[in-house]
Amino acid sequence: MKIKKSVLADALKVLGKVVSQTSPVEVQRSVRFLGVGEQVWLTATDGVESVTVEVIGDAGEMEEFTGEYKALRELIRSTRGGEIEVTGKSLEWPELEEVPEEAVSVELPASFGELLALAAPVMDRDGARLILRGVNLSAEGITATNGKELLHLPWPLAVQEEVTLPFPLALLTAKPAAPGVLHLWNRRNERLFRIEIGGFQWQGKALPGNFPDWKQVISADKTSDYQIEIHEPERVIEFLKTVPDSLPFHAVELNGVPGGVTVIPNNFPDMELRLEATVVGAQPRAVLALNKYILLRMLQQGYTKFRAHSDGRIPVIAEGGSGRYLAMPIHILPKHQPEKEETKMENVENKMVSAPVQTVAPNHEPETNPLDELCNTIDTFRNKLKLALDESTLLVRKVKEVQLAQKQKERDFIQAKRAIERIRMAI
């Protein structure tokens, strides 16, 4: 079977997200080739999920074989020229379950892959809660959360019962840009799915459990009593990229001032960015502080309007992008206040005021958000665990080195003993 080198390389990038190169099961380390004429289908599986990519090649009447993923990557690196001749061996490949007639079929828009790409940074890929590692599809749209932030994309889908798909790494790598279809069906106590978009096919099991009731997190419009609209998001994005990390919260303050806002890293007050913005509504009694990386993602996805409550006790709702992006503000004691400037009262009839933030520092210590404390404790535990794993890996390596050194000494001793015996026999 002949395939263009670039085509095979692109296909293996997608299939590599499913292949398990260290698996003892040969099928899970391999790629299946099935070709008829110029149509070639490449398939990989990890035992739970299966991904198929259709490419153009030269397979003659019909060819079917498998090759190990690692060997195929090496073949691409060692082959010169624009075309590769691929060969393999016959291997019994597990058949995919066919979509039953009673399955629910949902039409997917051509922008489905782009929507998942927007939700991907909000999914908790390494979290303890399995349900938060995926993306939720429902009649209201696409939703993802990691417990600290939430993104809802209101793209209605004809789904009778919501389903949570695992992290779509292969789909994000393939970037299919065409209308598709989602098939959903039940098998015993499992929920199965298949997504078909052009020549891309992804089949697997939906994540078990109940996705959080995200609708209760989104507060009503009347709950947010003031709004900040940033007119120069590009400047804020570039500024945030220069702000050093500041564990555990990476807090960045947004302070309303006459005619705009100031962006100030909480632990780096000398770094300040003042820019034009529209601040309307009540005068905030608490400084609006957000995680630097969350604010950066919001702005990069086009969210420039921030609705918040003056007490800072409810989630901030960012709008202006493809949906609504929610994040809980960081409740900290403000260390710096914006300069006070005299301004004229405008639009008194509508009771909309644009004024500097006036916050009085209390005498007592600031309250700590239990959720933030929990997240901080979890991060600290993860760091300790990672350090312990690194140390254990180092110890294992040292043990292997000692074992190799001991075996080498034993071999040297045996060789010396044999040499002495040969000398004795020669005498």
Residue pairs with C-beta under 8 A, 6 or more apart in sequence:
1 33
1 35
1 40
1 57
1 58
1 59
1 60
1 63
1 65
1 85
1 86
1 87
2 57
2 58
2 83
2 84
2 85
2 86
3 40
3 55
3 57
3 58
3 83
3 84
3 86
4 56
4 57
4 82
4 83
4 84
5 76
5 79
5 81
5 82
5 83
5 84
6 82
7 55
7 56
7 57
8 55
8 72
8 76
8 84
8 86
9 76
11 42
11 53
11 55
12 31
12 42
12 69
12 72
12 73
12 76
13 173
14 51
14 53
14 170
14 173
14 174
14 200
15 31
15 42
15 43
15 44
15 51
15 53
15 69
15 170
16 44
16 69
17 51
17 169
17 170
17 173
18 44
18 45
18 46
18 49
18 50
18 51
18 170
19 28
19 29
19 30
19 31
19 44
19 46
19 69
20 28
20 29
20 46
20 47
21 29
21 69
21 70
22 29
23 29
23 46
23 47
25 47
26 68
26 91
27 45
27 47
27 66
27 91
27 92
27 93
27 94
28 45
28 46
28 47
29 68
29 69
29 70
30 44
30 66
30 67
30 68
30 69
30 91
31 42
31 43
31 44
31 66
31 67
31 68
31 69
31 72
32 41
32 42
32 43
32 44
32 64
32 65
32 66
32 91
32 93
33 40
33 41
33 42
33 59
33 63
33 64
33 65
33 66
33 67
33 86
33 88
34 40
34 41
34 43
34 63
34 64
35 41
35 57
35 58
35 59
35 60
35 62
35 63
35 64
36 59
36 61
36 62
37 59
37 60
37 61
38 56
38 57
38 58
38 59
39 54
39 56
39 57
39 59
40 54
40 55
40 56
40 57
40 59
41 52
41 53
41 54
41 55
42 52
42 53
42 54
42 55
43 50
43 51
43 52
43 53
43 93
44 50
44 51
44 69
45 51
45 94
48 204
48 205
49 166
49 170
49 202
49 203
49 204
49 205
50 96
50 202
50 203
50 204
51 170
51 200
51 201
51 202
51 203
52 200
52 201
52 202
53 174
53 199
53 200
53 201
54 198
54 199
54 200
55 199
64 90
65 87
65 88
65 89
65 90
65 91
66 88
66 89
66 90
66 91
66 93
67 86
67 87
67 88
67 89
72 86
75 84
75 86
76 84
96 203
97 187
97 192
97 203
99 183
99 185
99 194
100 185
102 185
103 183
103 184
103 185
104 159
104 160
104 183
104 184
104 185
105 181
105 182
105 183
106 157
106 158
106 159
106 181
106 182
106 183
106 184
107 158
107 179
107 180
107 181
108 157
108 179
108 180
108 181
108 182
108 195
108 197
109 115
109 155
109 179
110 177
110 178
110 179
111 177
112 180
112 197
113 171
113 172
113 174
113 175
113 176
113 177
113 197
114 177
115 142
115 153
115 155
115 322
116 135
116 142
116 168
116 171
116 172
117 172
117 175
118 151
118 153
118 301
118 321
118 322
118 323
119 135
119 142
119 143
119 144
119 151
119 153
120 135
120 144
120 167
120 168
120 172
121 297
122 144
122 145
122 146
122 149
122 150
122 151
122 297
123 132
123 133
123 134
123 135
123 144
123 146
123 167
124 132
124 133
124 145
124 146
124 147
125 133
125 167
126 133
127 133
127 146
127 147
129 147
129 209
130 207
130 208
130 209
131 164
131 207
131 208
131 209
131 210
131 211
131 212
132 145
132 146
132 147
132 212
133 166
133 167
133 207
134 144
134 164
134 165
134 166
134 167
134 206
134 207
135 142
135 143
135 144
135 164
135 165
135 167
135 168
136 142
136 143
136 144
136 162
136 163
136 164
136 211
136 214
137 157
137 159
137 162
137 163
137 164
137 165
137 182
138 157
138 159
138 162
138 163
139 156
139 157
139 158
139 159
139 160
139 162
140 152
140 154
140 156
140 215
141 152
141 153
141 154
141 155
141 156
141 157
141 323
142 152
142 153
142 155
142 157
142 323
143 150
143 151
143 152
143 153
143 211
143 214
144 150
144 151
145 151
145 212
145 214
147 371
147 375
148 291
148 294
148 327
148 328
148 371
148 375
149 291
149 294
149 325
149 326
149 327
149 328
150 214
150 217
150 218
150 315
150 325
150 326
150 327
151 323
151 324
151 325
151 326
152 214
152 218
152 323
152 324
152 326
153 322
153 323
154 323
154 324
155 323
157 182
159 182
159 184
161 184
162 211
163 184
163 191
163 193
163 206
164 206
164 207
164 209
164 211
165 193
165 204
165 206
165 207
166 204
166 205
166 206
166 207
168 202
170 202
171 195
171 197
171 200
171 202
174 200
176 197
176 198
176 199
176 200
178 197
178 198
179 197
180 195
180 196
180 197
180 198
180 200
181 195
181 196
182 193
182 194
182 195
183 193
183 194
183 195
183 196
184 191
184 192
184 193
184 206
185 191
185 192
186 192
190 205
190 206
190 208
191 205
191 206
191 208
192 203
192 204
192 205
192 206
193 203
193 204
193 205
193 206
194 201
194 202
194 203
195 201
195 202
195 203
217 315
217 326
218 315
218 317
218 324
218 326
219 309
219 314
219 315
219 317
221 307
223 309
223 314
224 281
224 307
224 308
224 309
224 314
224 317
225 281
225 282
225 309
225 310
226 279
226 280
226 281
226 282
226 283
226 284
226 307
226 308
226 309
226 310
227 278
227 279
227 280
227 281
227 305
227 306
227 307
227 308
228 254
228 256
228 261
228 277
228 278
228 279
228 288
228 305
228 306
228 308
229 277
229 278
229 279
229 304
229 305
229 306
230 236
230 261
230 275
230 277
230 299
230 304
230 305
230 306
231 275
231 276
231 277
231 278
231 304
232 275
232 276
233 299
233 302
233 304
235 273
235 275
236 263
236 273
236 275
236 295
236 299
237 296
237 299
237 300
239 263
239 271
239 273
240 252
240 263
240 292
240 295
240 296
240 299
241 296
242 271
243 252
243 265
243 268
243 271
243 292
244 265
244 268
245 292
246 265
246 266
246 267
246 268
246 292
247 379
248 372
248 375
248 376
248 379
249 266
249 289
249 291
249 330
249 332
249 372
250 291
250 292
250 293
251 265
251 266
251 267
251 289
251 290
251 291
251 292
251 330
251 332
252 263
252 264
252 265
252 266
252 289
252 290
252 291
252 292
252 295
253 262
253 263
253 264
253 265
253 266
253 287
253 288
253 289
253 334
253 336
254 261
254 262
254 263
254 287
254 288
254 289
254 290
254 306
255 261
255 262
255 264
255 287
255 288
255 337
255 338
255 356
255 357
256 277
256 279
256 284
256 338
256 354
256 355
256 356
256 357
257 274
257 338
257 339
257 341
257 356
257 357
258 341
258 343
258 354
258 355
258 356
259 276
259 354
260 274
260 275
260 276
260 277
260 279
261 274
261 275
261 277
261 279
262 272
262 273
262 274
262 338
263 272
263 273
263 274
263 275
264 271
264 272
264 273
264 336
265 271
265 292
266 289
266 330
266 332
266 334
266 335
269 335
269 336
278 354
279 354
279 355
280 352
280 353
280 354
281 310
281 352
281 353
282 310
282 353
283 310
283 353
283 355
283 357
283 358
284 308
284 310
284 312
284 357
284 359
285 310
285 311
285 312
285 359
286 310
286 311
286 312
286 329
286 331
286 359
287 312
287 332
287 334
287 357
287 359
288 306
288 308
288 312
288 316
288 329
289 329
289 330
289 331
289 332
289 334
290 316
290 327
290 329
290 330
291 327
291 330
294 327
297 325
298 318
298 321
298 325
298 327
301 321
301 322
301 325
302 320
302 321
302 322
303 318
303 319
303 320
303 321
303 325
304 318
304 320
305 318
305 319
305 320
306 316
306 317
306 318
307 316
307 317
307 318
307 319
308 314
308 316
308 317
308 329
312 329
312 331
313 331
315 326
315 327
315 328
315 329
316 326
316 327
316 328
316 329
317 324
317 325
317 326
318 324
318 325
318 326
318 327
319 325
328 369
328 371
330 369
330 372
331 366
331 367
331 368
331 369
331 372
332 366
333 361
333 362
333 365
333 366
334 359
334 361
337 357
337 358
337 359
338 356
338 357
339 356
340 356
340 358
341 356
343 354
343 355
345 353
346 352
346 353
346 354
